[in-house]
């Protein structure tokens, strides 16, 4: 387990079944409402969002990003700590 995934998230966002751009749009809205240092766990099964748009957005915004892929389910647990 990584640094973020070992902590209890402050909020969980389920975007399973959603395709781009919805996972990113919904994640942005959730993170905006959070306080600095809080952790959002995003349940995502859209590869483009999990591997491209969400990590890039986090990097630009100064948020910590950690992704845990579940190959059995074909989904990701994405942890974002607001910067």
Secondary structure, 3 states (H helix, E strand, C coil): CCCCCCCCCCEEEECCCCCCCHHHHHHHHHHHCCCCCCEEEEEECCHHHHHHHHHHHHHHHCCEEEEEEECCCCEEEEEEECC
